[in-house]
Amino acid sequence: MKKTLLQMVLTCMVLGVIFTANDAAVERGMTEAQTAAVTFGSSDPVKLPVIMYHSVLKDQARAGKYVVSPSSLAADLDYLKDHGYETVTIHDLVRYVDGLGDLPEKPVMLTFDDGHYNNYLYAYPLLKERGMKAVVSVIGKETEQYTESGQENAYWSYLNMDRLCEISADGTFEIQNHSYDLHENDARKGALRMRGESLESYRMMLVEDTERTQKLLIEGGVPTPVCYTYPYGACSRESEEVIKSLGFMCTMGCEERTNTLRRDDPDCLYRLGRYNRPAGVSAEKFLGKVLEK
């Protein structure tokens, strides 16, 4: 009898914990699926391939390592859809890791570096008509310059604030930080510390540069960027410490590898690997190789 009574008490205690977790989740406006994830959350890791694009141009003479044609991009998007992949953004990754949301069975993230105006001209409509989404990481100096000048040219201009607001308002593009003015590769490579530079001076430089782009984008009307995309993919332990101290929940580099995401493991969102998409390779050959890893 005592044993039975003890079992009943323990059962009630366990149910009480579960119901309390469910009630708290409901109060936060979570769905049943999200509630289940919080209560019983799966710890199975999720594989995430990230594809890195830069410029998109029709001019085949410009095609190369960092320039693909609209037709090539369209073929990539169709290949992904035909093979059951669903696009995700940084926001989706953060929610997954925090236990507040799920990822699709076959997630993939598409990123566009630098913020070229041709991303709006060609990539935006291709993504939008397919119901897909992507991440664009902008160079603050270029965004500011072309916001002031109003110039728009597929070959050489960059996205201004009006365009960034437009492409992010419907959820097609998510805007992230790609530095303000660190796209030099001489004395300093990207966001790295220069030889002979004091740690204090380096940290001050990186904070000021990063916050300048944050201020520009936030005041311009786009959601606060939570991911820092390293110029040239150049990062270090020192740069990671600074970027994390500024509240960024994610960083992206250029190392070509597939990422492994885990719930309750925020560190898995730093230094995300990405596969650069060059011209001259079919969607079947390029994506087939990347997605099998």
BELJOMO-V558882 format. One record per residue. SS is DSSP state (hx for helix, st for strand, lp for the rest). OMEGA is omega as a letter, one per 30 degrees, with the letter a starting at -180 (none if undefined). D_CENTER is the distance of its C-alpha to the mean C-alpha in Angstrom with 2 decimals. Layout:
SS OMEGA D_CENTER
SS OMEGA D_CENTER
This chain:
lp l 57.89
hx a 56.19
hx l 53.66
hx l 52.95
hx l 52.59
hx l 50.18
hx l 48.03
hx a 48.00
hx a 46.93
hx l 44.06
hx l 42.90
hx l 42.96
hx l 40.97
hx l 38.19
hx l 38.12
hx l 38.08
hx a 34.93
hx a 33.17
hx l 34.40
hx l 33.41
hx l 29.80
hx a 29.85
hx l 31.45
hx l 28.95
hx l 26.07
hx l 27.94
hx l 28.46
lp l 24.71
lp a 24.52
lp l 22.92
lp l 23.73
hx a 26.09
hx l 23.44
hx l 21.35
hx l 24.69
hx l 25.57
hx l 22.39
hx a 23.29
hx a 26.91
hx a 26.81
lp l 23.07
lp l 22.64
lp a 21.71
lp l 21.10
lp l 18.09
st l 15.53
st a 14.67
st l 11.23
st l 11.42
st a 8.65
st a 10.45
st l 10.38
st l 12.50
lp a 14.13
st l 17.27
st a 18.88
lp l 22.68
lp a 25.74
lp a 27.85
hx l 28.26
hx l 29.79
hx a 26.45
lp a 24.64
st a 23.49
lp a 20.92
lp l 18.42
st l 19.94
st a 20.13
lp l 22.26
hx l 21.45
hx l 23.54
hx l 21.59
hx l 18.28
hx l 20.24
hx l 21.63
hx a 18.27
hx l 17.19
hx l 20.65
hx a 20.67
hx l 17.60
hx a 19.22
hx a 22.59
lp l 21.49
lp a 20.06
lp l 16.30
st a 14.18
st l 10.76
lp l 8.19
lp l 5.20
hx l 3.83
hx l 7.49
hx a 8.84
hx a 7.99
hx l 9.54
hx l 12.34
hx a 13.07
hx l 13.47
lp l 15.50
lp a 17.65
lp a 17.20
lp l 15.92
lp l 15.92
lp l 13.82
lp a 15.62
lp a 17.99
lp a 16.19
st l 12.41
st l 10.49
st l 7.08
st a 7.97
st l 6.76
st a 9.57
st l 10.58
st l 13.31
lp l 13.63
st l 16.76
hx a 18.95
hx l 19.39
hx l 15.88
hx a 17.51
hx a 20.74
hx a 19.82
hx a 16.29
hx l 16.23
hx l 19.52
hx l 18.83
hx a 15.74
hx a 17.64
hx l 20.82
hx a 19.26
lp a 17.42
lp a 14.03
lp a 10.69
st l 7.88
st l 5.46
st l 7.97
st a 8.29
st l 11.95
lp a 14.94
hx a 16.79
hx a 20.21
hx l 19.83
hx a 18.59
hx a 21.54
hx a 23.99
hx l 23.44
hx l 23.40
hx a 26.79
hx a 28.20
lp a 27.07
lp l 27.17
lp a 25.20
lp a 25.64
lp a 23.73
lp a 24.70
lp a 24.04
lp a 22.62
st a 19.23
lp l 17.77
lp a 19.78
hx l 19.08
hx l 20.88
hx l 18.75
hx l 15.46
hx a 17.09
hx a 18.28
hx l 15.21
hx a 13.28
hx a 16.50
lp l 16.66
lp a 13.10
lp l 12.68
st l 10.08
st a 7.69
st l 8.49
st a 7.20
st a 9.84
lp a 11.15
lp l 14.53
lp a 17.59
lp a 19.99
lp l 19.17
lp l 19.16
lp a 22.56
st l 23.65
lp l 27.15
lp l 28.28
lp l 24.75
st l 22.02
lp a 18.76
lp a 18.15
lp l 20.80
lp l 24.12
lp l 27.06
lp l 30.19
lp a 32.63
lp l 30.24
lp a 30.84
hx l 28.14
hx l 28.81
hx l 28.50
hx a 25.28
hx l 23.65
hx l 25.03
hx a 23.72
hx l 20.10
hx a 20.26
hx a 21.94
hx a 19.69
hx a 16.43
hx l 18.18
hx l 19.59
hx l 16.35
hx a 15.43
hx l 18.95
hx a 18.86
hx a 15.87
hx l 17.08
hx l 20.64
hx l 19.70
lp l 18.67
lp l 14.93
lp a 13.29
lp l 12.75
lp l 9.50
lp l 8.60
st l 6.35
st l 8.56
st a 8.29
lp l 11.83
hx a 14.31
hx a 15.79
hx a 13.75
lp a 16.69
lp a 16.35
lp l 19.03
hx l 20.11
hx a 21.22
hx l 18.04
hx l 16.11
hx a 18.90
hx a 18.66
hx l 14.94
hx a 15.34
hx l 18.51
lp l 16.85
lp l 15.01
lp a 11.41
lp a 10.13
st l 7.60
st l 8.00
st l 7.42
lp a 10.75
lp l 12.69
lp a 14.70
lp l 15.24
lp l 15.08
lp a 13.86
st l 12.24
st a 14.26
st l 13.12
lp l 15.95
lp l 16.91
lp l 18.08
lp a 16.53
hx a 13.98
hx a 14.46
hx a 12.80
hx l 9.29
lp a 10.52
lp l 10.91
st l 8.78
lp a 10.82
lp l 10.38
st l 13.30
st a 14.44
lp l 16.06
lp l 19.49
lp l 22.24
lp l 25.39
lp a 24.14
lp l 24.35
hx a 21.60
hx a 23.78
hx a 24.18
hx a 20.68
hx l 18.74
hx l 21.74
hx a 21.58
hx a 17.84
hx l 17.86
lp a 21.06
lp none 19.75
